[in-house]
Amino acid sequence: MSVLVGFIGAGNIVKAILTGIDKGGKFTHDEIAIFDRKEDARENFKSDGYIVYDSIDKLVKNSPIIVVAVTPQAIRSIVPDIKAGITEKTVLLSVVAGISTQWYKENIDEKSKVIRCMPTLTAQEGMGSFAVCKSEDITDEEFKDVENFLSSCGIVEKIPEDLMDEVVPLNGSAPGYFYHMANVVANEGEKMGFDKEVALRLFAQTMKGSAETILNSGMSIETLESKLRLKGGTTIAALDKMDELGFERCIIEGVRACVARSKELGKL
């Protein structure tokens, strides 16, 4: 098999995507190449059957699709290595927060073909949520190849590039909200006498089912909420208390802070 996709960096988001790709079963390890600056990480991936390169330029030369998966703080340091290996056919799939398609054209090559992507760690369960946008020179076939790869471990939604910072609180950072909420509820359950792991499983399964209901029921989110807002009931008692304490405002301000930070990262 020849390499289809090469990853620069092998941090948490890459491991999540690769785990999801494995579960999807559409791509084999020998179709995926990896470079990481840590030799022990490279050896671990090599032992798992992935193609491993000891330099970025070698990876770029041998992979038609390159996933740029480094931090915004580190992106400039790898530009020379990408330049050394890039060709007119290379597609750069960037998961670097805040870095625009134009940035790649200005710093690597004005003819660079770029697809930006905001991924989620939930890809590791085959339930990723990928928001993508592309530079104008990406062909339909090139975009389809990237979409086919990502959709093997989640959904892919195409959005305008001017919303790539705004999408971060909707997918990229969103798992953190749910994990935090689950921990708060599970801790409260433990105080009430439950085993924390039991409380966590009950709440997590309910969150999972609620998400599936939003996606598959065909009902609006307002309708779903209204079905539980029964006068004098337990759910409305909880929601009214949350609203009284500023729940909605808290979420809105959190979303705005997330967007603001994403914009800041793009200026580093």
C-alpha positions as CSV (number, residue, x, y, z in Angstrom):
1,M,0.0,0.0,0.0
2,S,1.1,3.6,-0.6
3,V,0.8,6.3,1.9
4,L,-2.4,8.4,1.6
5,V,-2.2,10.6,4.6
6,G,0.8,11.8,6.6
7,F,0.6,13.4,10.1
8,I,3.0,16.0,11.3
9,G,2.7,15.6,15.1
10,A,1.2,12.8,17.1
11,G,-0.5,14.5,20.0
12,N,-3.9,13.8,21.6
13,I,-6.0,14.9,18.6
14,V,-4.0,12.8,16.2
15,K,-4.2,9.8,18.5
16,A,-8.0,10.3,18.8
17,I,-8.4,10.5,15.0
18,L,-6.2,7.4,14.4
19,T,-8.2,5.5,17.0
20,G,-11.4,6.4,15.3
21,I,-10.0,5.5,11.9
22,D,-9.1,2.1,13.2
23,K,-12.6,1.6,14.5
24,G,-14.0,2.6,11.1
25,G,-11.9,0.0,9.3
26,K,-11.7,1.9,6.0
27,F,-8.0,2.6,6.1
28,T,-5.0,0.4,7.1
29,H,-1.9,1.5,9.1
30,D,0.3,1.2,6.1
31,E,-1.7,3.9,4.4
32,I,-0.9,6.4,7.2
33,A,2.4,8.0,7.8
34,I,3.6,9.8,11.0
35,F,6.3,12.2,12.0
36,D,6.8,13.2,15.7
37,R,9.8,14.9,17.1
38,K,10.0,12.3,19.9
39,E,11.8,9.1,18.9
40,D,10.0,6.9,21.3
41,A,6.7,8.1,19.9
42,R,7.8,7.2,16.4
43,E,9.0,3.8,17.5
44,N,5.6,3.1,19.1
45,F,3.7,4.0,15.9
46,K,6.2,2.0,13.8
47,S,5.6,-1.1,16.0
48,D,1.9,-0.7,15.4
49,G,2.4,-0.9,11.6
50,Y,2.3,2.8,10.7
51,I,4.8,4.3,8.2
52,V,7.1,6.4,10.2
53,Y,9.5,9.1,9.0
54,D,12.4,10.7,10.9
55,S,12.0,14.1,9.3
56,I,9.1,16.3,8.1
57,D,10.4,16.9,4.6
58,K,10.5,13.1,4.0
59,L,6.9,12.7,5.2
60,V,5.7,15.6,3.1
61,K,7.5,14.3,-0.1
62,N,5.8,10.9,0.3
63,S,2.3,11.8,1.4
64,P,-0.3,13.4,-0.9
65,I,-2.4,14.7,2.1
66,I,-0.5,16.2,5.0
67,V,-2.3,16.7,8.4
68,V,-0.5,19.7,10.1
69,A,-1.2,18.9,13.8
70,V,1.1,21.1,15.8
71,T,0.4,24.0,18.2
72,P,-0.1,27.6,16.8
73,Q,3.1,28.4,18.8
74,A,5.1,25.8,16.9
75,I,3.8,26.2,13.4
76,R,6.4,28.7,12.2
77,S,9.3,26.4,13.3
78,I,8.3,23.7,10.8
79,V,7.7,25.9,7.8
80,P,11.2,25.3,6.3
81,D,10.7,21.5,6.5
82,I,7.3,21.7,4.8
83,K,8.7,23.9,2.1
84,A,11.5,21.3,1.5
85,G,9.1,18.6,0.7
86,I,5.9,20.2,-0.7
87,T,4.8,19.8,-4.3
88,E,2.1,21.4,-6.4
89,K,-0.1,18.3,-5.7
90,T,0.3,18.3,-1.9
91,V,-2.9,19.0,0.1
92,L,-2.3,20.5,3.6
93,L,-5.0,19.6,6.0
94,S,-4.5,22.0,8.9
95,V,-5.9,21.3,12.4
96,V,-3.9,24.2,13.9
97,A,-6.3,26.6,15.7
98,G,-6.4,30.2,14.3
99,I,-4.1,29.7,11.3
100,S,-5.8,30.7,8.1
101,T,-5.4,29.3,4.6
102,Q,-3.9,32.6,3.6
103,W,-1.2,32.2,6.3
104,Y,0.0,29.0,4.6
105,K,0.1,30.7,1.2
106,E,2.1,33.6,2.6
107,N,4.5,31.6,4.6
108,I,4.9,28.3,2.6
109,D,3.8,28.8,-1.0
110,E,1.3,31.1,-2.7
111,K,0.1,27.9,-4.6
112,S,-0.4,25.9,-1.4
113,K,-3.6,23.8,-1.4
114,V,-5.1,24.1,2.1
115,I,-8.1,22.7,3.9
116,R,-8.6,23.9,7.5
117,C,-10.3,21.6,9.9
118,M,-11.5,22.0,13.5
119,P,-11.6,18.4,14.8
120,T,-12.9,16.9,18.1
121,L,-11.5,14.3,20.5
122,T,-14.7,12.4,20.1
123,A,-13.3,11.1,16.9
124,Q,-11.7,8.3,19.0
125,E,-15.2,6.9,19.4
126,G,-16.0,7.1,15.7
127,M,-18.1,10.2,16.5
128,G,-15.9,13.0,15.5
129,S,-17.3,16.4,14.5
130,F,-15.1,18.0,11.8
131,A,-15.8,21.6,10.6
132,V,-13.8,22.3,7.4
133,C,-13.2,25.0,4.9
134,K,-10.9,25.0,1.8
135,S,-8.8,27.3,-0.3
136,E,-10.2,28.0,-3.8
137,D,-7.5,25.9,-5.5
138,I,-8.6,22.6,-3.8
139,T,-10.3,20.5,-6.5
140,D,-13.5,18.6,-5.8
141,E,-11.6,15.3,-6.0
142,E,-9.0,16.5,-3.5
143,F,-11.7,17.6,-1.1
144,K,-13.6,14.4,-1.5
145,D,-10.4,12.4,-0.6
146,V,-10.1,14.4,2.6
147,E,-13.8,14.2,3.4
148,N,-13.7,10.4,2.9
149,F,-10.8,10.1,5.3
150,L,-12.4,12.2,8.1
151,S,-15.9,10.8,7.6
152,S,-14.6,7.4,8.5
153,C,-14.6,8.5,12.1
154,G,-17.3,11.2,12.3
155,I,-19.3,13.8,10.4
156,V,-17.9,16.5,8.2
157,E,-19.5,19.9,7.9
158,K,-18.3,22.5,5.4
159,I,-18.4,26.1,6.7
160,P,-17.1,29.5,5.6
161,E,-13.5,30.2,6.6
162,D,-14.6,33.4,8.4
163,L,-16.4,31.2,10.9
164,M,-13.5,28.9,11.7
165,D,-12.8,30.7,15.0
166,E,-16.5,30.8,15.8
167,V,-16.9,27.1,15.3
168,V,-14.3,26.2,18.0
169,P,-16.9,26.4,20.9
170,L,-19.4,24.4,18.9
171,N,-17.2,21.3,18.4
172,G,-13.4,21.6,19.2
173,S,-13.8,22.8,22.8
174,A,-17.3,21.5,23.4
175,P,-16.3,18.1,24.9
176,G,-14.6,20.0,27.7
177,Y,-17.9,21.5,28.7
178,F,-19.6,18.1,28.8
179,Y,-16.8,16.5,30.8
180,H,-16.9,19.3,33.3
181,M,-20.7,19.1,33.6
182,A,-20.5,15.3,34.0
183,N,-17.9,15.6,36.8
184,V,-20.0,18.2,38.7
185,V,-23.1,16.1,38.5
186,A,-21.3,12.9,39.4
187,N,-19.6,14.6,42.4
188,E,-23.0,15.8,43.5
189,G,-24.4,12.3,43.1
190,E,-21.6,11.0,45.2
191,K,-22.5,13.4,48.0
192,M,-26.1,12.1,47.8
193,G,-24.8,8.6,48.4
194,F,-24.2,7.1,45.0
195,D,-21.0,5.4,43.9
196,K,-19.4,8.1,41.7
197,E,-18.8,5.7,38.8
198,V,-22.4,4.6,38.8
199,A,-23.5,8.3,38.8
200,L,-21.1,9.1,36.0
201,R,-22.3,6.2,33.9
202,L,-26.0,7.1,34.4
203,F,-25.3,10.7,33.4
204,A,-23.0,10.0,30.5
205,Q,-25.4,7.5,29.0
206,T,-28.2,10.0,29.3
207,M,-26.0,12.7,27.6
208,K,-25.2,10.2,24.8
209,G,-28.9,9.4,24.3
210,S,-29.9,13.0,24.4
211,A,-27.4,13.9,21.7
212,E,-28.7,11.0,19.5
213,T,-32.2,12.3,20.0
214,I,-31.2,15.8,18.9
215,L,-29.6,14.3,15.7
216,N,-32.2,11.7,14.9
217,S,-35.6,12.6,16.3
218,G,-36.5,15.1,13.6
219,M,-37.8,17.4,16.4
220,S,-36.5,20.9,17.0
221,I,-34.4,21.5,20.1
222,E,-37.1,23.8,21.4
223,T,-39.7,21.0,21.1
224,L,-37.4,18.5,22.8
225,E,-36.8,20.9,25.7
226,S,-40.5,21.7,26.0
227,K,-41.4,18.0,26.5
228,L,-39.4,18.1,29.7
229,R,-40.5,21.5,30.9
230,L,-43.6,20.2,32.6
231,K,-45.3,22.6,35.0
232,G,-44.5,21.7,38.6
233,G,-42.1,19.0,37.5
234,T,-38.5,18.2,38.6
235,T,-36.9,19.2,35.3
236,I,-38.4,22.7,35.2
237,A,-37.4,23.1,38.9
238,A,-33.8,22.4,37.9
239,L,-33.8,24.5,34.8
240,D,-35.5,27.5,36.6
241,K,-32.8,27.4,39.3
242,M,-30.0,27.2,36.7
243,D,-31.5,30.2,34.8
244,E,-31.9,32.1,38.1
245,L,-28.2,31.6,38.8
246,G,-27.2,32.7,35.3
247,F,-26.7,29.4,33.4
248,E,-27.5,30.9,30.0
249,R,-25.2,33.9,30.5
250,C,-22.4,31.6,31.7
251,I,-22.6,29.5,28.6
252,I,-22.7,32.6,26.3
253,E,-19.7,34.2,27.9
254,G,-17.8,30.9,27.8
255,V,-18.5,30.6,24.1
256,R,-17.4,34.1,23.5
257,A,-14.2,33.6,25.5
258,C,-13.4,30.5,23.5
259,V,-13.8,32.4,20.2
260,A,-11.7,35.3,21.4
261,R,-8.8,32.9,22.4
262,S,-8.9,31.2,19.1
263,K,-8.5,34.6,17.3
264,E,-5.6,35.4,19.7
265,L,-3.9,32.1,18.8
266,G,-4.0,33.0,15.1
267,K,-1.9,36.1,15.8
268,L,0.9,34.4,17.6
